[in-house]
Amino acid sequence: MTVKTTHAGSLPRSQAVVDMIFARERGEAVDAAAFDGVMAEAVGAAVKRQVEAGVSVVSDGEMSKISYATYVKDRYTGFDGDSPRNPPGDLKLFPGYMKRLASDGGTPKYARPMCVGEVKSKGQGELERDIRHLKDAMAAHGAEEAFMNAASPGVISLFLQNDHYPSREAYLAALADAMREEYRTIVEAGLVLQLDCPDLALSRHMLFQDLSDAEFLKVAEANVEALNHALDGIDPLRVRVHICWGNYEGPHICDIDMATVFPVLMDVGASHLLFETSNPRHGHEWTVFRDRKSEIPEDKILVPGCVDTTTNFVEHPDLVAQRIARFVDIVGEDRVIAGSDCGFGTFAGFGAVDPEIAWAKIGALVEGARRA
């Protein structure tokens, strides 16, 4: 049996895709049919390359989205203006490096509006087009299994901050209610739903820097409660959740430990758990899963990140195989899928990894899984 492979979702976008997305972001008139055509072609190309590389569970690469979280501003009412920027705590400790990132174009620039009104769906039209493009590409290129990303209530509240609801809890509840239909639409289309939840780790050193770890855990638990409410009635076997500490090259010395957030991660109503293990601040934390094996529910499938998405090193397949083997030894090969730490195209038009090197990394991932 060969261990399956997948990735976190976003993939490098072509310049044609980026141009379309940012024209719409600037409020320019964009021909809907032309936009749809560009996205369909890009998704087809991305699925084709994934299939050719040997990826077991593919995605649409999040082609139509400007980012994995802020896309909601285009599909839901209630967002306007701008949210305050909160640089990660580790970058604040190294202001020279943070300045260099900004001056080198290392930080993506895109709108992050505030929540200033009631959050309601504008309809599932854009999502349904994304689904159609992915399923058409699967049929054309022989992909058997695919997932589609969606933002969690917690990550939306991290990047699109509340200036309308009376409390953070009320905002989370409104987001959970609003996102339920999106989640169900993806699952009912026959795709696996992936919830992106960096709020369970990244937000500790971004939005909640002044809290203790214990206080932050209460925030994370509230985020999971809202997410589980939105997932009520959906089979956990059709759901993946992705947790990370931020898809950027930086010191990461303020990251909360996996051991601390471990019980929160296990409480999410998803069977597949995606997490970073190639990030050198967290590569050692596979031992948390080993030492707390009894706390991992038997229905959980571990999807460790076996290639990094912030550097242009291409991992040796033997290293990938070693990373996979650690988790196979813990839960068995039928409960491990090899993945990537994060996405390769988290923000449209921005990526630390050269697009062709990203595909080389995916190739190393597949070969490492074969060797494992």
C-alpha positions in Angstrom: 0.0 0.0 0.0 1.3 3.4 -0.9 0.6 6.3 1.4 -1.7 8.8 -0.3 -0.6 12.4 -1.0 -2.3 15.8 -1.0 -1.4 19.4 -0.2 -2.9 22.3 1.7 -4.9 23.8 -1.2 -3.5 26.8 -3.0 -1.2 26.5 -5.9 0.8 29.0 -8.0 -1.5 31.1 -10.2 -0.8 32.2 -13.8 -0.3 35.9 -14.5 -3.6 35.9 -16.4 -5.4 34.7 -13.2 -3.7 37.3 -11.0 -4.5 40.1 -13.5 -8.2 39.1 -13.4 -8.4 38.8 -9.6 -6.7 42.2 -9.0 -8.7 44.0 -11.7 -11.8 42.9 -9.8 -10.2 43.8 -6.5 -9.6 47.3 -7.8 -13.3 47.6 -8.7 -12.7 47.6 -12.4 -15.3 46.3 -14.8 -14.4 42.6 -15.5 -16.3 40.6 -18.1 -17.9 37.7 -16.2 -17.5 35.2 -19.1 -13.9 36.1 -19.6 -13.2 35.7 -15.9 -14.9 32.4 -15.8 -13.0 31.2 -18.9 -9.6 32.2 -17.4 -10.4 30.4 -14.1 -11.7 27.2 -15.9 -8.5 27.0 -17.9 -6.3 27.6 -14.8 -8.1 25.0 -12.8 -7.8 22.5 -15.6 -4.1 23.1 -15.9 -3.6 22.8 -12.1 -5.5 19.5 -11.9 -3.6 18.1 -14.9 -0.3 18.8 -13.3 -1.4 17.3 -10.0 -2.6 14.2 -11.7 0.6 13.9 -13.7 2.7 14.4 -10.5 0.8 11.6 -8.9 -1.1 13.5 -6.2 -3.9 11.4 -4.8 -6.3 14.1 -3.5 -6.2 17.2 -5.7 -7.7 20.7 -5.5 -8.6 23.6 -7.7 -5.6 25.5 -6.4 -7.9 28.2 -5.0 -7.5 29.9 -8.4 -10.5 32.3 -8.1 -9.7 33.5 -4.6 -7.5 36.4 -3.7 -6.7 34.7 -0.5 -7.9 31.7 1.6 -9.7 34.0 4.1 -10.5 37.4 2.7 -12.4 36.0 -0.3 -15.5 36.0 1.9 -15.8 39.8 1.5 -16.8 39.2 -2.1 -19.3 36.5 -1.3 -21.0 37.8 1.8 -22.5 41.1 2.9 -21.4 43.1 5.9 -17.8 44.0 5.0 -16.4 47.4 4.2 -13.5 49.7 5.1 -10.3 48.3 6.4 -9.2 46.2 9.3 -6.1 47.1 11.4 -2.9 45.2 10.4 -1.4 43.1 13.2 2.2 42.1 12.3 3.2 38.7 13.8 4.9 39.0 17.2 8.1 37.3 16.0 8.6 39.9 13.3 8.1 42.8 15.8 11.1 41.4 17.6 13.2 41.8 14.5 12.2 45.2 13.0 15.1 45.2 10.5 13.9 42.0 9.0 10.3 43.1 9.0 11.3 46.3 7.2 13.2 44.2 4.7 10.2 42.0 4.0 8.0 45.0 3.4 10.5 46.8 1.2 11.3 43.7 -0.9 7.6 43.1 -1.5 7.6 40.2 0.9 4.2 41.1 2.4 1.1 40.8 0.1 -1.2 43.8 -0.2 -4.9 43.3 -0.4 -8.1 44.6 1.1 -9.0 43.4 4.6 -12.3 45.1 5.3 -14.0 45.3 8.7 -17.3 43.6 9.5 -19.6 46.7 9.6 -23.0 45.0 9.1 -24.9 41.8 9.2 -23.0 38.9 7.5 -25.2 37.2 5.0 -24.5 35.1 1.9 -24.8 36.8 -1.5 -25.6 33.3 -2.9 -23.5 30.4 -3.9 -22.9 31.4 -7.5 -19.2 31.9 -7.3 -18.7 28.7 -5.3 -20.8 26.7 -7.7 -18.6 28.0 -10.6 -15.5 26.9 -8.6 -17.0 23.5 -8.1 -18.0 23.1 -11.8 -14.4 24.0 -12.9 -12.9 21.5 -10.5 -15.3 18.7 -11.4 -14.8 19.3 -15.1 -11.1 19.2 -14.7 -11.3 16.0 -12.6 -13.3 14.4 -15.4 -10.9 15.6 -18.1 -7.7 14.4 -16.4 -8.8 11.4 -14.5 -8.6 12.7 -10.9 -10.6 10.5 -8.6 -10.6 12.4 -5.3 -10.6 16.2 -4.6 -11.1 18.7 -1.9 -12.1 22.4 -1.8 -11.0 24.9 0.7 -13.3 27.2 2.7 -12.5 29.7 5.5 -13.4 28.9 9.1 -15.3 31.3 11.2 -12.2 31.8 13.4 -9.9 32.7 10.5 -12.5 35.2 9.1 -12.6 36.9 12.5 -8.8 37.1 12.5 -8.4 38.9 9.2 -11.8 40.7 8.8 -12.3 42.0 12.3 -15.5 42.9 14.0 -17.0 46.4 14.2 -20.6 45.5 14.1 -21.6 42.6 16.5 -21.8 43.2 20.2 -19.1 40.7 21.0 -16.5 38.4 19.5 -18.7 35.5 20.4 -21.7 37.0 18.6 -19.5 37.6 15.5 -18.3 34.0 15.5 -21.9 32.8 15.8 -23.0 34.9 12.9 -20.1 33.7 10.8 -20.8 30.1 11.6 -24.4 30.5 10.5 -23.4 32.3 7.3 -20.8 29.7 6.3 -23.0 26.6 6.9 -24.4 26.7 3.4 -21.0 27.0 1.8 -19.7 24.0 3.7 -22.7 21.9 2.7 -22.6 23.0 -0.9 -19.0 21.7 -1.2 -19.8 18.3 0.5 -23.0 17.8 -1.4 -21.1 18.3 -4.7 -19.1 15.1 -3.8 -15.9 17.0 -2.8 -14.1 16.9 0.5 -14.4 20.1 2.5 -11.2 21.6 3.9 -11.5 24.2 6.6 -8.5 26.5 6.9 -7.9 27.2 10.6 -4.7 29.1 11.2 -6.7 31.0 13.9 -6.0 28.0 16.1 -2.2 28.7 16.1 -1.2 31.8 14.0 -3.6 34.1 15.7 -1.8 33.5 19.1 1.1 35.7 17.9 -0.9 38.0 15.7 -4.2 39.1 17.3 -3.8 37.7 20.8 -0.2 38.6 21.6 -1.2 40.0 25.0 -3.0 36.9 26.3 -1.4 34.0 28.2 -1.5 30.6 26.5 -4.3 29.5 28.8 -6.3 32.6 27.9 -5.7 32.0 24.2 -6.8 28.4 24.5 -10.2 29.7 25.5 -10.3 31.8 22.4 -9.3 28.8 20.3 -12.0 26.6 22.0 -14.6 29.2 21.1 -13.5 29.2 17.5 -13.8 25.4 17.4 -17.2 25.5 19.0 -18.4 27.9 16.3 -16.8 25.8 13.6 -18.4 22.6 14.9 -21.8 24.3 15.0 -21.4 25.2 11.3 -20.4 21.6 10.5 -23.3 20.0 12.4 -24.8 17.3 10.2 -21.8 16.9 7.9 -20.0 13.6 8.0 -16.6 14.2 9.6 -15.1 11.8 7.1 -15.8 14.4 4.4 -14.0 17.2 6.3 -10.4 18.2 6.6 -9.0 20.9 8.9 -5.7 22.8 8.4 -3.8 24.4 11.3 -0.7 26.4 10.9 1.5 29.1 12.4 1.7 31.4 9.4 2.9 30.7 5.9 5.8 33.1 6.0 9.6 32.7 6.4 10.4 34.3 9.7 11.8 33.5 13.2 8.6 32.0 14.5 10.0 32.2 18.0 6.6 33.4 19.3 4.6 30.3 18.0 2.5 28.5 20.5 3.5 24.9 20.9 1.6 22.0 19.2 1.5 20.4 22.6 -0.6 23.3 23.9 -3.1 23.4 21.1 -3.2 19.6 20.6 -6.4 19.0 22.5 -8.2 21.8 20.7 -7.1 20.4 17.3 -8.5 17.0 18.3 -11.9 18.5 19.1 -12.6 19.7 15.6 -15.4 17.8 13.9 -13.1 16.7 11.0 -11.5 13.4 10.4 -8.5 14.7 8.5 -6.0 16.9 10.4 -3.4 18.9 8.4 -0.5 20.4 10.3 3.0 21.7 9.8 6.0 19.4 10.4 8.5 20.7 7.9 8.6 24.2 9.5 11.9 24.0 11.5 10.2 25.5 14.5 7.8 22.5 14.6 9.6 19.6 12.9 10.3 18.1 16.3 6.7 18.1 17.4 5.9 14.8 15.7 6.8 13.5 19.2 3.7 15.1 20.6 1.6 12.7 18.5 3.8 9.8 19.5 3.6 10.6 23.2 -0.1 11.4 23.2 -1.2 8.7 20.9 -3.9 7.6 23.3 -5.5 11.1 22.9 -5.8 10.8 19.1 -9.4 9.5 18.3 -9.3 6.4 16.2 -11.3 8.2 13.4 -8.6 10.9 12.9 -6.4 10.7 9.8 -3.1 12.6 10.2 -1.9 14.7 7.2 1.5 16.0 8.3 3.2 18.7 6.1 6.1 16.8 4.6 7.4 19.6 2.4 7.9 23.3 3.3 6.1 26.1 1.4 8.3 29.1 2.4 11.7 28.2 1.0 13.0 27.1 -2.4 14.9 24.1 -1.1 13.4 20.9 -2.7 13.2 18.3 0.0 14.9 15.0 -0.8 12.4 12.2 -1.2 14.2 10.2 1.5 13.6 13.0 4.0 9.9 13.1 3.0 9.8 9.3 3.5 11.3 9.7 7.0 8.7 12.3 7.9 5.9 10.1 6.7 7.3 7.0 8.5 7.2 8.7 11.9 3.4 9.1 11.7 2.8 5.7 10.1 4.6 4.2 13.1 2.2 6.1 15.4 -1.2 5.4 13.8 -0.6 3.1 10.8 -0.3 3.7 7.1 -4.1 3.7 6.5 -4.4 6.7 8.8 -1.6 8.9 7.2 -1.7 11.1 4.1 1.4 13.0 3.2 0.7 16.7 2.7 2.4 20.1 2.5 2.9 22.6 5.4 0.7 25.2 3.8 -0.4 26.4 0.4 2.0 27.4 -2.4 -0.2 30.4 -3.4 -1.7 31.6 -0.2 -2.2 35.1 -1.7 -2.8 35.7 -5.4 0.3 37.0 -7.0 2.5 36.3 -4.0 4.5 33.3 -3.2 7.9 32.8 -1.6 8.5 29.6 -3.7 9.1 29.8 -7.4 6.1 28.2 -9.2 8.2 25.6 -11.0 10.1 24.8 -7.7 6.7 24.4 -6.0 5.8 21.7 -8.5 9.2 20.1 -8.0 8.4 20.0 -4.3 5.1 18.3 -5.0 7.0 15.7 -7.1 9.4 15.1 -4.2 6.4 14.6 -1.9 4.9 12.0 -4.2 8.2 10.2 -4.6 8.8 10.3 -0.8 5.4 8.7 -0.2 6.2 6.0 -2.7 9.5 5.3 -0.9 7.8 5.3 2.5 
